[in-house]
Amino acid sequence: MRVPVDRIVWPDERARASYSEEQRAYLRASLGKYGQLSDILVRPLQGGRYEGIDGESRFNELVGAGASDVDVRVLELNDKDSAMVNILMNVARGDQDPMGVSLSLGKALEAGMAMEDLAAATGHELEWVRFMLLLRDLPTGYQEALRDGRLLVTHIRQAVRLPNPQEMDAALEAAIRFEWNTAVMKNYVDNRLAELTAVARMRERTGVEIPPPAPEPERLVRYAQCLVCGEMVPNEELNLPRVCDGCYTFAKYAVSQCGKGDPGMQRLYRALELHQAWDQERRQFLIAEDLKRRPLKEPSLGTPVPGPASQEGETISKPRDMSPEAWERIKAIIQERGP
């Protein structure tokens, strides 16, 4: 069915797929070479007009190329079902304008669709639906930033971790001004929360109402938390090697017991020295105890390494890795102590 383009209207509050300039160029070239291959979805309105449900980008390209009418498929849908079809068609394409999705979800909700049904229909958790609906409450400037890609939904998710609207506003303003990616945004929020937590603890210890410091986005994003000691350090002092869980756990334990930096290394080195000395003394003690139970046999350089001694009357040879001097000292100890 062909319908004149001036009889089709597109609602402002609807989900829209986001296209790059390259994708738009491909769409334009395809329409120019092959024409309209798929119908535009519409539903009937009063007065012989139609409301567009899906295919707005194709519609706009066709109108821009001079088309006076387009192929449509008319669906008899109420407000709720129309909003849901619009959401599903655009979510399935992968890239969407998040504000369009939010407003379309709101329309479906207002038309009587339950949140649980919205979650099931879109293949998301209930928490995703609730969060997307909250985007409608953002200030207009941030909604526009979501539409044009200056902000992503992940920026908003990070910002809502902050304790109040003023902190959220400072974070989002900084993200737009400095063009932060989502990793930098997370770093800022982590550092700001640590800063606010430190102030709260100081307030509890002193009983003094200490105001939080003003947000300093440029300073805070220069720091990050060390995963081993937990302290905030400049980014240039951080290393990001590939570390397995076992090594990571050991490193955290070593730092917690010995400290970090050169003092921690010295403590760890000293502890290792003491352990090695103790282990050597233990080995010598066990050899001495073993020698007390056996008659001695004079060593020679070619003496083979014996097996474990357990029977009375067996002779024992000098261990291959023991020096003659140490062997003589061991024999002296045995002779002093007697059998």
C-alpha positions as CSV (number, residue, x, y, z in Angstrom):
1,M,0.0,0.0,0.0
2,R,1.3,3.4,-1.0
3,V,0.5,6.5,1.2
4,P,1.4,10.1,0.5
5,V,4.2,11.3,2.7
6,D,2.3,14.3,4.0
7,R,-0.3,11.9,5.6
8,I,2.3,10.2,7.8
9,V,3.3,11.7,11.1
10,W,6.1,10.6,13.5
11,P,5.6,11.0,17.3
12,D,8.4,12.9,19.2
13,E,8.4,10.3,22.0
14,R,9.6,7.1,20.3
15,A,12.7,4.9,20.2
16,R,15.0,5.7,17.3
17,A,18.0,3.8,16.1
18,S,21.3,5.8,16.0
19,Y,23.1,5.8,12.6
20,S,26.6,7.0,11.8
21,E,27.2,9.2,8.8
22,E,28.7,6.1,7.1
23,Q,25.6,4.1,7.8
24,R,23.4,6.8,6.4
25,A,25.4,7.0,3.3
26,Y,24.9,3.2,2.8
27,L,21.2,3.6,3.3
28,R,21.0,6.5,0.9
29,A,23.0,4.5,-1.7
30,S,20.8,1.4,-1.3
31,L,17.6,3.4,-1.7
32,G,19.0,5.1,-4.8
33,K,20.0,1.9,-6.5
34,Y,17.3,-0.6,-5.4
35,G,14.5,1.7,-4.2
36,Q,12.4,1.0,-1.1
37,L,12.8,-2.7,-0.3
38,S,10.8,-2.9,3.0
39,D,7.6,-1.3,4.0
40,I,7.4,1.4,6.6
41,L,5.2,0.4,9.6
42,V,2.3,2.7,10.4
43,R,-1.0,2.6,12.3
44,P,-4.1,4.4,11.2
45,L,-5.2,7.7,12.9
46,Q,-8.3,9.7,12.5
47,G,-8.8,11.9,9.4
48,G,-7.0,9.5,7.0
49,R,-3.6,10.1,8.5
50,Y,-1.1,7.5,9.8
51,E,1.3,7.4,12.7
52,G,4.8,6.0,11.9
53,I,5.9,3.1,14.0
54,D,9.2,2.0,12.4
55,G,11.2,3.1,9.4
56,E,11.6,6.8,10.1
57,S,15.2,6.9,8.7
58,R,14.1,5.3,5.4
59,F,11.1,7.7,5.3
60,N,13.3,10.8,5.8
61,E,15.8,9.6,3.1
62,L,13.0,8.9,0.6
63,V,11.4,12.3,1.3
64,G,14.8,14.0,1.0
65,A,15.2,12.3,-2.4
66,G,11.9,13.8,-3.6
67,A,9.5,10.9,-3.0
68,S,5.8,12.0,-2.8
69,D,4.5,8.7,-1.5
70,V,6.0,5.6,0.2
71,D,5.2,1.9,0.7
72,V,3.7,1.2,4.1
73,R,2.3,-1.7,6.1
74,V,-0.7,-0.7,8.2
75,L,-1.0,-2.3,11.6
76,E,-4.1,-2.0,13.8
77,L,-2.4,-1.3,17.1
78,N,-3.4,0.5,20.3
79,D,-1.1,2.9,22.1
80,K,0.5,0.2,24.2
81,D,1.2,-2.2,21.4
82,S,2.4,0.5,19.1
83,A,4.9,1.7,21.6
84,M,6.1,-1.9,22.2
85,V,6.6,-2.7,18.5
86,N,8.5,0.6,18.2
87,I,10.8,-0.4,21.1
88,L,11.4,-4.0,19.8
89,M,12.1,-3.0,16.3
90,N,14.8,-0.5,17.4
91,V,16.3,-2.4,20.3
92,A,16.8,-5.3,17.9
93,R,19.1,-3.1,15.7
94,G,21.6,-2.7,18.5
95,D,22.3,1.0,18.5
96,Q,19.5,3.2,19.9
97,D,19.0,6.7,21.1
98,P,18.6,6.0,24.8
99,M,16.3,8.9,25.4
100,G,14.0,7.6,22.6
101,V,13.9,4.2,24.2
102,S,13.2,5.8,27.6
103,L,10.3,7.9,26.3
104,S,8.9,5.0,24.4
105,L,9.0,2.8,27.4
106,G,7.2,5.5,29.3
107,K,4.5,5.6,26.7
108,A,4.0,1.9,26.9
109,L,3.9,2.1,30.7
110,E,1.3,4.9,30.6
111,A,-0.8,2.9,28.1
112,G,-1.1,0.2,30.7
113,M,1.8,-2.2,30.1
114,A,3.4,-3.6,33.3
115,M,7.1,-3.1,33.9
116,E,7.6,-6.9,34.1
117,D,6.0,-7.2,30.6
118,L,8.4,-4.5,29.3
119,A,11.4,-6.4,30.7
120,A,10.2,-9.7,29.2
121,A,9.5,-8.1,25.8
122,T,12.8,-6.3,25.6
123,G,14.9,-9.2,27.0
124,H,16.2,-7.1,29.9
125,E,16.1,-7.3,33.6
126,L,13.5,-5.3,35.5
127,E,16.3,-3.1,36.9
128,W,17.1,-2.1,33.3
129,V,13.6,-0.9,32.6
130,R,13.5,1.1,35.8
131,F,16.8,2.7,35.1
132,M,15.8,3.6,31.5
133,L,12.6,5.1,32.7
134,L,14.6,7.3,35.1
135,L,16.4,9.0,32.1
136,R,13.1,10.9,31.5
137,D,13.8,12.8,34.8
138,L,17.2,14.1,33.7
139,P,17.7,17.8,33.0
140,T,17.1,18.7,29.4
141,G,20.8,19.4,28.8
142,Y,21.8,15.8,29.8
143,Q,18.9,14.3,27.7
144,E,20.3,16.1,24.7
145,A,23.8,14.9,25.5
146,L,22.5,11.4,25.5
147,R,20.7,11.9,22.2
148,D,23.8,13.3,20.4
149,G,26.3,10.9,22.0
150,R,28.2,13.3,24.2
151,L,27.0,11.1,27.1
152,L,26.4,7.4,27.2
153,V,24.0,5.5,29.5
154,T,27.1,4.2,31.4
155,H,28.0,7.8,32.3
156,I,24.6,8.1,33.9
157,R,25.0,4.8,35.7
158,Q,28.3,6.0,37.2
159,A,26.9,9.4,38.2
160,V,23.9,7.9,40.1
161,R,26.4,6.2,42.5
162,L,27.0,9.6,43.9
163,P,25.1,10.6,47.0
164,N,23.1,13.7,45.8
165,P,22.0,15.6,42.7
166,Q,24.7,18.3,43.2
167,E,27.4,15.7,43.0
168,M,25.8,14.0,40.0
169,D,25.5,17.3,38.3
170,A,29.2,18.1,38.9
171,A,30.2,14.7,37.5
172,L,28.1,14.9,34.4
173,E,29.1,18.5,33.6
174,A,32.8,17.5,33.9
175,A,32.2,14.4,31.7
176,I,30.8,16.6,28.9
177,R,33.3,19.4,29.3
178,F,36.4,17.2,29.4
179,E,34.9,14.6,27.0
180,W,35.5,11.7,29.5
181,N,35.1,8.2,28.3
182,T,33.2,5.9,30.7
183,A,36.5,4.5,32.3
184,V,37.6,8.0,33.3
185,M,34.1,8.7,34.6
186,K,34.2,5.6,36.8
187,N,37.6,6.7,38.1
188,Y,36.3,10.1,39.0
189,V,33.3,8.7,40.8
190,D,35.4,6.1,42.7
191,N,37.8,8.8,43.9
192,R,35.1,11.3,44.8
193,L,33.2,8.6,46.8
194,A,36.5,7.8,48.7
195,E,36.9,11.6,49.4
196,L,33.4,11.9,50.7
197,T,33.8,8.8,52.8
198,A,37.0,10.1,54.4
199,V,35.2,13.4,55.3
200,A,32.2,11.4,56.8
201,R,34.6,9.4,59.0
202,M,36.4,12.5,60.2
203,R,33.0,14.0,61.1
204,E,32.1,10.9,63.1
205,R,35.4,10.9,65.0
206,T,35.5,14.6,65.8
207,G,31.8,15.4,66.1
208,V,32.5,18.5,64.0
209,E,30.3,19.2,61.0
210,I,33.0,19.3,58.4
211,P,31.8,20.3,54.9
212,P,32.9,18.1,52.0
213,P,35.5,19.7,49.7
214,A,34.4,21.1,46.4
215,P,34.6,18.7,43.5
216,E,37.9,18.9,41.6
217,P,37.4,16.8,38.5
218,E,40.8,17.5,36.9
219,R,42.7,16.6,40.1
220,L,40.6,13.5,41.0
221,V,41.0,11.8,37.6
222,R,44.8,12.0,37.9
223,Y,44.6,9.5,40.7
224,A,43.5,5.9,41.0
225,Q,43.4,3.3,43.7
226,C,46.2,0.8,44.0
227,L,44.6,-2.7,44.0
228,V,47.2,-4.1,46.4
229,C,47.6,-1.5,49.1
230,G,44.3,0.4,48.5
231,E,45.8,3.9,48.6
232,M,45.1,6.6,46.0
233,V,48.2,7.3,43.9
234,P,48.9,9.2,40.7
235,N,48.1,7.3,37.5
236,E,51.7,7.6,36.3
237,E,52.8,5.6,39.4
238,L,50.4,2.7,38.6
239,N,51.3,-0.4,36.6
240,L,48.8,-2.7,35.0
241,P,50.4,-6.1,34.5
242,R,48.5,-9.3,34.0
243,V,48.3,-10.9,37.4
244,C,46.6,-14.2,38.3
245,D,44.4,-14.5,41.4
246,G,47.1,-16.4,43.3
247,C,49.8,-13.8,42.8
248,Y,47.3,-10.9,43.5
249,T,46.2,-12.5,46.8
250,F,49.9,-13.1,47.8
251,A,50.9,-9.5,47.0
252,K,48.0,-8.1,49.1
253,Y,48.9,-10.3,52.0
254,A,52.6,-9.4,51.8
255,V,51.8,-5.7,51.7
256,S,49.4,-6.1,54.6
257,Q,52.1,-7.8,56.8
258,C,55.3,-6.1,55.7
259,G,54.2,-2.7,54.4
260,K,55.1,-1.4,50.9
261,G,58.0,0.2,49.2
262,D,61.6,-0.2,50.3
263,P,60.8,-0.7,54.0
264,G,58.3,-3.5,53.1
265,M,60.9,-5.1,50.8
266,Q,63.5,-5.1,53.6
267,R,61.1,-6.6,56.1
268,L,60.1,-9.3,53.6
269,Y,63.8,-10.0,52.8
270,R,64.7,-10.3,56.5
271,A,61.8,-12.6,57.1
272,L,62.9,-14.8,54.3
273,E,66.5,-14.8,55.6
274,L,65.3,-15.9,59.1
275,H,63.1,-18.6,57.6
276,Q,66.0,-20.0,55.5
277,A,68.3,-19.9,58.6
278,W,65.7,-21.7,60.7
279,D,65.2,-24.3,57.9
280,Q,69.0,-24.9,57.7
281,E,69.2,-25.4,61.5
282,R,66.2,-27.8,61.3
283,R,67.9,-29.9,58.6
284,Q,71.1,-30.1,60.6
285,F,69.2,-31.1,63.7
286,L,67.4,-33.9,61.9
287,I,70.7,-35.1,60.4
288,A,72.3,-35.1,63.9
289,E,69.4,-37.0,65.3
290,D,69.6,-39.5,62.5
291,L,73.4,-40.0,63.1
292,K,72.8,-40.7,66.8
293,R,70.9,-43.8,65.8
294,R,73.5,-45.2,63.3
295,P,77.3,-46.0,63.4
296,L,79.4,-43.5,61.4
297,K,81.1,-44.4,58.3
298,E,84.1,-42.3,57.1
299,P,83.0,-40.2,54.1
300,S,84.7,-40.1,50.8
301,L,84.0,-37.8,47.9
302,G,82.6,-40.7,45.9
303,T,80.2,-41.9,48.6
304,P,76.7,-42.3,47.2
305,V,73.7,-40.6,48.7
306,P,72.0,-43.1,51.0
307,G,68.3,-43.8,51.2
308,P,66.2,-43.0,54.3
309,A,67.6,-44.5,57.5
310,S,65.2,-46.3,59.7
311,Q,66.8,-49.6,60.9
312,E,69.2,-49.9,63.8
313,G,72.7,-50.9,62.9
314,E,72.6,-49.3,59.4
315,T,75.5,-47.1,58.5
316,I,75.0,-43.6,57.0
317,S,77.2,-41.8,54.5
318,K,77.9,-38.1,54.3
319,P,75.2,-36.3,52.3
320,R,76.4,-35.3,48.8
321,D,75.6,-31.6,49.3
322,M,77.4,-31.3,52.7
323,S,80.9,-30.1,52.9
324,P,83.6,-32.2,54.7
325,E,84.0,-29.4,57.3
326,A,80.2,-29.5,58.2
327,W,80.4,-33.3,58.3
328,E,83.2,-33.2,60.8
329,R,81.3,-30.8,63.0
330,I,78.3,-33.1,63.0
331,K,80.4,-36.1,64.0
332,A,81.9,-34.0,66.8
333,I,78.5,-33.2,68.1
334,I,77.5,-36.8,68.1
335,Q,80.7,-37.9,69.9
336,E,80.1,-35.2,72.6
337,R,76.5,-36.3,73.2
338,G,77.2,-40.0,73.0
339,P,74.9,-42.7,71.7
